[in-house]
Amino acid sequence: MNADRRKRLEKAQELLDEARGIIEECRDEEQEYYDNMPEGFQQGEKGQQAEAAASQLDECVSNIDSAIDNINNASE
């Protein structure tokens, strides 16, 4: 791989790292929101939505980590 493509992939990785940080922050806030709900609300619609959102955001983080790994493997 040439230097120009490596440099562009490094930039993509930086952007993915930034996105991961934002998503992790939102995931943590959503999880905290859920955890601080009274138990009765956790079982309700809003609680289930908050729990599902935190789980989906966690999956996003995992997918970004996989993408970064793939970029690293491709640029070796």
C-alpha positions as CSV (number, residue, x, y, z in Angstrom):
1,M,0.0,0.0,0.0
2,N,1.4,3.4,-0.9
3,A,2.0,6.2,1.6
4,D,-1.0,8.3,0.4
5,R,-3.5,5.5,1.0
6,R,-1.9,4.7,4.4
7,K,-2.2,8.4,5.4
8,R,-5.9,8.5,4.4
9,L,-6.6,5.3,6.3
10,E,-4.9,6.8,9.3
11,K,-7.2,9.8,9.1
12,A,-10.2,7.4,8.8
13,Q,-9.0,5.6,11.9
14,E,-8.7,8.9,13.8
15,L,-12.3,9.8,12.8
16,L,-13.5,6.4,13.9
17,D,-11.7,6.8,17.3
18,E,-13.4,10.1,17.7
19,A,-16.8,8.6,16.8
20,R,-16.2,5.7,19.2
21,G,-15.6,8.2,22.0
22,I,-18.8,10.0,21.4
23,I,-20.8,6.8,21.1
24,E,-19.2,5.4,24.3
25,E,-20.1,8.6,26.2
26,C,-23.7,8.4,25.0
27,R,-23.9,4.7,25.8
28,D,-22.6,5.3,29.3
29,E,-25.1,8.2,29.9
30,E,-28.0,6.0,28.6
31,Q,-26.9,3.1,30.9
32,E,-26.7,5.5,33.8
33,Y,-30.2,6.9,33.0
34,Y,-31.5,3.3,33.0
35,D,-29.6,2.3,36.2
36,N,-31.0,5.3,38.1
37,M,-34.6,4.6,37.2
38,P,-36.8,3.2,39.9
39,E,-37.2,-0.6,39.3
40,G,-40.8,-0.2,38.2
41,F,-39.8,2.2,35.4
42,Q,-37.0,-0.1,34.3
43,Q,-39.6,-2.7,33.4
44,G,-41.7,-0.1,31.6
45,E,-41.5,1.1,28.0
46,K,-39.0,3.9,28.8
47,G,-36.8,1.5,30.7
48,Q,-36.8,-1.1,28.0
49,Q,-36.0,1.6,25.4
50,A,-33.1,2.9,27.4
51,E,-31.7,-0.6,27.9
52,A,-32.1,-1.4,24.2
53,A,-30.4,1.9,23.2
54,A,-27.5,1.3,25.5
55,S,-27.1,-2.2,24.1
56,Q,-27.2,-1.0,20.5
57,L,-24.7,1.7,21.2
58,D,-22.4,-0.9,22.8
59,E,-22.7,-2.9,19.6
60,C,-21.7,0.2,17.6
61,V,-18.6,0.5,19.7
62,S,-17.7,-3.1,19.0
63,N,-18.3,-2.6,15.2
64,I,-16.0,0.4,15.2
65,D,-13.3,-1.6,17.0
66,S,-13.6,-4.2,14.3
67,A,-13.4,-1.6,11.6
68,I,-10.3,-0.1,13.1
69,D,-8.7,-3.6,13.3
70,N,-9.6,-4.2,9.7
71,I,-7.9,-0.9,8.7
72,N,-4.8,-1.8,10.6
73,N,-4.7,-5.2,9.0
74,A,-5.2,-3.8,5.5
75,S,-2.4,-1.2,6.0
76,E,0.2,-3.6,7.2
